[in-house]
Amino acid sequence: MVSYRLNEIIELCGSAKRIADVGCDHGKVLGELAKKGAKYLVATDISEPSVRKAGELLNKLNFKKFDVRVGNGCETLSEKDKLDMIVIAGMGGLEIIEILKKSPIELTNLVLQPQNNVVKLREYLVENNFRIIVDKVVEDKQKFYNILKVKKSDKKYELSAREIQYGKSNLKGYNPHFVLMLMEENEKLAARQVNVTNENIKNKMINTIIKNNKEIERANSRR
Ligand SMILES: C[S@@+](CC[C@H](N)C(=O)[O-])C[C@H]1O[C@@H](n2cnc3c(N)ncnc32)[C@H](O)[C@@H]1O
């Protein structure tokens, strides 16, 4: 059994069959993808013990068609891998941007799960013609995660300011995890702003609370 977060990442890989997990660590995502009928997997991580763990897991599952590589980001990948999906999860948003920038291969389909700086990551993706197909919040053991599925597009692509701020899938239908995340953020902001003396910063915090409350109301009205 993998965690709810990892399960969502695996689900978003959809029907992809040739998949790399960049920053694979334990290799649990690859293990599940192997069980789900993947044809070829690449376990890559900057840490040698991590790729070793991932390799051991795939061997234990008797999955044969995989490669393990130690190195920075996508720099270990090659066009010859013919990947139809790359997962980059559990790293900072800025680190993910750096990894995407330095990729030696053309990036087409990605599942990304930044630990922070999701707004900056969305801005980078839009500026670089990555179409965001899914962008949703999931809660796992009382922590909130943004998970994005993106596809390279040859056309210019735009998102509204609201979509950049909150993630487009969260603004459609009713995602209880998104509402809970905003409620938690508002609670923290409300507690912190009491001690803030700088008027500008205080006003920014209060504006964020107001905007978040509006999104909570909108989400509840879509229930
Ligand atoms: C918090 S773990 C996340 C593991 C797994 N992807 C997940 O989501 O559960 C981050 C992993 O990314 C690896 N990592 C960090 N920076 C990296 C980079 N620039 N290139 C490749 N791997 C990196 C770390 O060694 C670590 O194994």
The ligand as a MOL file (V3000), in Angstrom:
LIG
                    3D

  0  0  0     0  0            999 V3000
M  V30 BEGIN CTAB
M  V30 COUNTS 27 29 0 0 0
M  V30 BEGIN ATOM
M  V30 1 C 11.5980 13.9400 -0.4430 0
M  V30 2 S 12.2770 12.7900 -1.5390 0 CHG=1
M  V30 3 C 10.8870 12.4430 -2.5860 0
M  V30 4 C 10.8760 11.0390 -3.0120 0
M  V30 5 C 9.7260 10.6590 -3.9230 0
M  V30 6 N 9.8490 11.2830 -5.2170 0
M  V30 7 C 8.4110 11.0330 -3.2920 0
M  V30 8 O 7.7320 11.9350 -3.7950 0
M  V30 9 O 8.0340 10.4110 -2.2810 0 CHG=-1
M  V30 10 C 13.2750 13.7570 -2.6320 0
M  V30 11 C 14.2340 12.8990 -3.4410 0
M  V30 12 O 14.7410 13.7060 -4.4950 0
M  V30 13 C 16.1290 13.4900 -4.5970 0
M  V30 14 N 16.6950 14.6850 -5.2410 0
M  V30 15 C 16.8040 15.9280 -4.7170 0
M  V30 16 N 17.3300 16.7740 -5.6220 0
M  V30 17 C 17.5390 16.0460 -6.7450 0
M  V30 18 C 18.0490 16.3460 -8.0370 0
M  V30 19 N 18.4530 17.5780 -8.3450 0
M  V30 20 N 18.1230 15.3690 -8.9460 0
M  V30 21 C 17.7260 14.1070 -8.6410 0
M  V30 22 N 17.2420 13.7650 -7.4390 0
M  V30 23 C 17.1420 14.7260 -6.5050 0
M  V30 24 C 16.5940 13.2090 -3.1800 0
M  V30 25 O 17.8240 12.5160 -3.1610 0
M  V30 26 C 15.4210 12.4020 -2.6420 0
M  V30 27 O 15.6140 11.0280 -2.8610 0
M  V30 END ATOM
M  V30 BEGIN BOND
M  V30 1 1 1 2
M  V30 2 1 2 3
M  V30 3 1 2 10
M  V30 4 1 3 4
M  V30 5 1 4 5
M  V30 6 1 5 6
M  V30 7 1 5 7
M  V30 8 2 7 8
M  V30 9 1 7 9
M  V30 10 1 10 11
M  V30 11 1 11 12
M  V30 12 1 11 26
M  V30 13 1 12 13
M  V30 14 1 13 14
M  V30 15 1 13 24
M  V30 16 1 14 15
M  V30 17 1 14 23
M  V30 18 2 15 16
M  V30 19 1 16 17
M  V30 20 1 17 18
M  V30 21 2 17 23
M  V30 22 1 18 19
M  V30 23 2 18 20
M  V30 24 1 20 21
M  V30 25 2 21 22
M  V30 26 1 22 23
M  V30 27 1 24 25
M  V30 28 1 24 26
M  V30 29 1 26 27
M  V30 END BOND
M  V30 END CTAB
M  END
